């Protein structure tokens, strides 16, 4: 496409993009509020479970460690005064309460729990200990107490709560977004909030992967069509795998699609896990099969493949170690021998 043609094409998109931004999308406020309540009901109990799990270890920890987890309440009426609290009706003489509680949103506390109390392998970033999401995913294979999985679930719930907050509709009951026609190098639109509308946000980064495994994270349920209209999504069947097979000239794989029932992701999962196709579960098909197929197609390493599988382990129950990631990726590559020769042609 010539520069002039590209320019004219981009200008032609201005009017429809402005129209979409002004119209926005309808938000079902009842669903949004219910999702917020459902997530709040998870965050509280998760915090309590984590604190209960930690309690026995804190009981024998040094005072310098336990002080990090102290919570304190002091009666506002008597302020725990020796004489005042005895006659205080507000607290019935209690004056002050002290207890231990783990705040999963505190990175400082999380570092102490994971690396000092549970003695999990320390993860670092820029030379410093970290408990970010990538670190937690990598610790899943060592998670004997279920603490890491709970922390990941807590983090997801907090993230989704934030997304639901920014989906709050304006007076017109709608949420808007601003489309940037030249926002990416590949030609895809980018979007963001806009000062032109009272309620707006980026609508192109609403989570989809985790939503497949739990309605708690399916924030797109809040977006509903106008009366008398429907929302449609079109998707090609296993398109990326078919295109890669064609580019590799992998005739054996292409011929498998002559069978309308052939599912490349189920077949790939069976190959990666070294088990019969009929025994592959839906979760294994969706998580292992899809992920390792795309990882092998685009030359991803075992580290990224392992992270992609483990990032939703708290939802799927599937966790793989470094050794398993390496083995599974190697099995899939061996079953697609033309992949590496294609990579060499592409990357020179």
Helices and strands as residue ranges (DSSP letters): H 3-23, E 25-27, H 29-59, H 63-66, G 67-69, E 70-74, H 82-86, E 96-100, H 107-111, I 112-117, E 124-125, E 128-129, H 133-139, G 140-142, H 147-166, E 174-175, E 178-180, E 190-192, G 210-212, G 215-217, G 219-222, E 223-224, H 239-248, H 251-256, H 264-273, G 277-279, H 282-283, I 284-289, H 290-297, H 302-310, H 313-316, H 322-335, H 338-347
